[in-house]
Amino acid sequence: MEQMLKVSIITVTYNSAETIADTIESVLKQSYKNIEYWIIDGMSKDNTLQIIESYKDKLKGRLHWISEKDKGIYNAMNKGIVRCTGDVVGILNSDDFFTDSMVIEKMVEAFDDDVDALYGDVHFVKANNLKKCVRYYSGKIFKPWMVKYGFIPPHPSLYIRKSVFKEYGLYVDSYKISADFEMIARLLYKYKLKAKYLHLDFVTMRTGGTSTRNWNARKLGTNEDLIACRQLGIKTNKFKIWCKFFIKTWETIFIKS
C-alpha cells in the first residue's frame, strides 16, 4: 500500500434529490479522510443542488461540485475525472451508497504499489427495502478473457489510478450504456494493466439502473458491448455477450451465502 493515497470519488447527479443525501452521507462517514469528493450535476430541476450545498460545511475542503449541461452520464464522469486531483479515482452513483464506513480505508490498504486498478463486490437492494439483498454481484471470478462473454467486475467497486486515465484515455462518452464495459475491456484486456480483486462489499445499489432498466436497455447494452469489442479487436459474438445475463440470473438465485 502507498502511504496516504488521495482518493477522488465522483458522483454524477440529475434530479437526484430522493437519494443523493444517502450517497453523500456514506462518503461523509468514511473512516478514511484523505478523500476529495466531486459531484457533477447536469442542471437538476429539483432541489438536488440545495441538498448538496447543505453538506459543504460537514465536508469542508473536500466537497466540490459543478452544475452544467452535459452529453450524458459518461461525459459527466469524464468532467469529474479531469477535475479531480486524487491518486486513485472511483465512481459512486447518485442512487447508491457505500455499504459501510470502512470501505475506502480497506480499499487503500489493499491498493498495492504495483496495481493499476482494484475492484470488489457490490449488492443490489429494492428501493423500498434497503436491507433486503436481491442480488450479490462479485468480481471474484472475473478474468480479463471474460469480457468476450460480456462480463466485467462491478463498475461501482472499481478504483483506478488517475495516471491510467491520463495515459489510456477517459470513458468513451458516445456509448449510452456500455462505456464502463469498454473502459474495463480496454484497460484490462487490450492493454493488460494489472488489477487486483478485494473480497469486500463496496456499494449498496438500488435496483433499476440504466443498463438493466428494461429489455430495450439490455438489448442496447449488448449491442454496444459488441461494438466495443470489435473496436478493441476482441473476437466475440452476440451469443457470447448474452452469456452475461445467465451469470446475473445465477447471482440473483444464489445470493451471497
C-alpha positions in Angstrom: 0.0 0.0 0.0 1.2 3.5 -0.8 1.0 5.8 2.2 -1.8 8.3 2.3 -3.2 7.8 -1.2 -5.6 10.6 -2.0 -8.8 9.2 -3.2 -11.2 11.0 -5.6 -14.8 10.0 -5.6 -17.1 11.2 -8.3 -20.9 11.2 -8.3 -23.0 12.3 -11.3 -26.4 13.7 -10.4 -29.5 14.8 -12.3 -32.8 15.3 -10.3 -31.3 13.1 -7.6 -33.0 14.7 -4.6 -34.6 11.5 -3.4 -31.3 9.6 -2.9 -28.3 12.0 -3.0 -28.3 12.6 0.8 -27.7 8.8 1.4 -24.9 8.9 -1.1 -23.2 12.0 0.4 -23.7 10.7 4.0 -21.9 7.5 3.1 -18.9 9.5 1.9 -19.0 11.7 5.0 -19.0 8.6 7.3 -15.9 7.0 5.7 -13.2 6.4 8.3 -10.5 7.3 5.7 -10.3 11.1 5.4 -7.9 11.8 2.5 -10.9 12.0 0.2 -11.8 14.5 -2.5 -15.4 14.4 -3.4 -16.7 15.7 -6.8 -20.4 16.0 -7.6 -21.1 16.7 -11.3 -24.7 17.8 -11.8 -26.5 18.1 -15.1 -28.5 21.2 -14.1 -31.1 19.4 -11.9 -34.6 20.9 -11.8 -35.4 19.6 -8.3 -33.6 20.5 -5.0 -30.6 18.3 -5.6 -28.2 21.3 -5.5 -29.7 22.6 -2.3 -29.1 19.2 -0.7 -25.5 19.1 -2.0 -24.8 22.7 -0.7 -26.1 21.7 2.8 -23.1 19.4 3.2 -20.4 22.0 2.3 -19.6 22.6 6.0 -19.6 18.9 7.0 -17.3 18.1 4.1 -15.4 21.3 4.3 -12.5 21.5 1.8 -13.3 18.0 0.4 -16.6 18.6 -1.4 -16.6 20.2 -4.9 -19.4 20.5 -7.3 -20.5 22.0 -10.7 -23.9 22.1 -12.4 -24.0 22.4 -16.1 -25.3 20.7 -19.2 -23.6 17.5 -20.3 -23.8 15.0 -23.0 -24.8 12.1 -20.8 -23.6 10.3 -17.7 -20.2 9.2 -19.0 -19.5 12.7 -20.3 -20.2 13.9 -16.8 -17.9 11.3 -15.3 -15.2 12.5 -17.6 -15.7 16.0 -16.3 -15.1 14.8 -12.8 -12.0 12.8 -13.7 -10.4 15.7 -15.5 -11.1 18.0 -12.4 -10.1 15.6 -9.6 -6.6 15.6 -8.1 -6.6 12.2 -6.4 -4.1 9.4 -6.9 -7.0 6.9 -7.3 -10.4 7.6 -8.8 -13.8 5.8 -8.2 -17.4 6.4 -9.2 -20.3 6.4 -6.7 -23.7 6.6 -8.4 -26.2 9.1 -7.0 -28.7 6.4 -6.0 -26.0 4.2 -4.4 -24.1 4.4 -1.1 -21.1 2.8 0.5 -22.0 -0.4 2.3 -20.1 0.6 5.5 -17.8 3.3 6.8 -14.6 1.2 6.3 -14.8 0.7 2.5 -12.3 3.3 1.4 -9.9 2.6 4.2 -9.8 -1.1 3.3 -9.5 -0.3 -0.4 -6.5 1.9 0.2 -4.9 -0.7 2.4 -5.2 -3.3 -0.4 -4.0 -1.0 -3.2 -0.5 -2.3 -3.7 2.2 -0.1 -5.3 2.3 -2.2 -8.5 -1.5 -2.3 -9.0 -3.2 -0.1 -11.6 -6.8 -0.8 -10.5 -8.7 -2.6 -7.8 -12.3 -3.9 -7.7 -14.5 -5.9 -5.4 -18.2 -6.7 -4.9 -21.5 -4.8 -4.7 -25.0 -5.8 -3.8 -28.4 -4.7 -5.0 -31.5 -3.9 -2.9 -35.0 -2.8 -3.6 -35.6 1.0 -3.3 -38.3 0.4 -0.7 -36.3 -2.1 1.4 -32.6 -1.2 1.6 -31.9 -4.1 4.0 -33.1 -6.8 1.5 -30.4 -8.1 -0.8 -31.8 -9.2 -4.1 -28.6 -9.8 -6.0 -24.9 -10.0 -5.0 -22.5 -9.1 -7.8 -19.0 -10.3 -7.1 -15.8 -9.6 -9.1 -14.2 -12.6 -7.6 -14.5 -14.9 -10.7 -13.5 -12.2 -13.2 -10.6 -12.8 -15.5 -9.9 -10.4 -18.5 -10.8 -13.0 -21.1 -14.4 -12.9 -19.7 -15.1 -9.6 -21.5 -15.6 -11.8 -24.5 -18.7 -13.0 -22.7 -19.9 -9.6 -21.7 -18.7 -10.0 -18.1 -16.8 -7.3 -16.2 -16.3 -6.7 -12.5 -18.8 -4.4 -10.8 -18.1 -0.9 -12.0 -19.1 0.9 -8.7 -16.4 -1.1 -6.9 -13.7 -0.1 -9.4 -10.9 2.2 -8.4 -8.3 3.3 -11.0 -5.1 5.3 -10.7 -5.5 8.8 -12.1 -2.4 8.3 -14.1 -4.1 5.4 -16.0 -6.8 7.8 -17.3 -4.0 10.2 -18.5 -2.2 7.5 -20.4 -5.0 5.4 -21.8 -7.9 7.8 -22.0 -11.3 8.5 -20.4 -14.7 6.9 -20.9 -15.8 6.9 -24.5 -18.9 9.0 -24.0 -20.5 8.2 -27.3 -21.8 5.0 -25.6 -25.1 5.4 -23.8 -24.8 2.3 -21.6 -21.5 0.4 -22.2 -18.7 3.0 -21.7 -17.8 1.2 -18.4 -17.6 -2.1 -20.3 -15.4 -0.5 -23.0 -13.2 1.1 -20.4 -12.6 -2.1 -18.5 -12.1 -4.2 -21.7 -9.6 -1.6 -23.0 -7.6 -1.4 -19.8 -7.6 -5.0 -18.5 -7.9 -7.0 -21.8 -6.3 -4.9 -24.5 -3.6 -3.2 -22.5 -3.3 -5.9 -19.8 -3.0 -3.5 -16.9 -2.7 -5.1 -13.5 -5.9 -5.2 -11.5 -6.5 -6.7 -8.1 -9.6 -8.2 -6.6 -10.6 -7.4 -3.0 -13.2 -9.5 -1.2 -15.2 -6.6 0.0 -18.8 -5.4 -0.4 -18.1 -1.9 -1.6 -21.5 -0.4 -2.5 -25.2 -0.9 -1.9 -27.1 -0.3 -5.2 -30.8 0.3 -5.7 -32.3 -1.8 -8.5 -33.4 -0.1 -11.7 -30.1 1.2 -13.1 -29.6 2.5 -16.6 -28.2 -0.8 -18.1 -30.9 -3.1 -16.6 -34.0 -0.9 -16.6 -35.8 -2.8 -19.3 -35.5 -5.1 -22.3 -34.6 -2.3 -24.7 -31.8 -1.1 -22.4 -30.4 -4.6 -22.2 -30.5 -5.0 -26.0 -28.8 -1.6 -26.5 -26.1 -2.6 -23.9 -25.4 -5.9 -25.6 -25.1 -4.2 -29.0 -22.8 -1.6 -27.5 -20.7 -4.3 -25.9 -20.3 -5.9 -29.3 -19.3 -2.6 -30.9 -16.7 -2.0 -28.1 -15.2 -5.5 -28.6 -14.9 -5.0 -32.3 -13.3 -1.6 -32.0 -10.8 -3.1 -29.4 -10.0 -6.1 -31.6 -11.6 -8.6 -29.2 -13.1 -11.5 -31.0 -16.6 -12.4 -29.8 -20.2 -12.6 -30.9 -23.7 -11.8 -29.8 -24.4 -15.2 -28.3 -21.2 -15.0 -26.1 -22.1 -11.5 -25.0 -25.6 -12.6 -23.9 -24.0 -15.1 -21.6 -23.6 -12.3 -19.0 -27.4 -12.5 -18.3 -27.1 -16.1 -17.3 -24.4 -15.1 -14.8 -26.7 -12.3 -13.5 -29.6 -14.7 -13.1 -27.4 -17.1 -11.2 -26.3 -14.3 -8.9 -29.9 -13.4 -8.2 -30.9 -17.0 -7.4 -27.8 -17.8 -5.3 -27.4 -14.7 -3.3 -24.4 -14.3 -1.1 -24.1 -17.3 1.2 
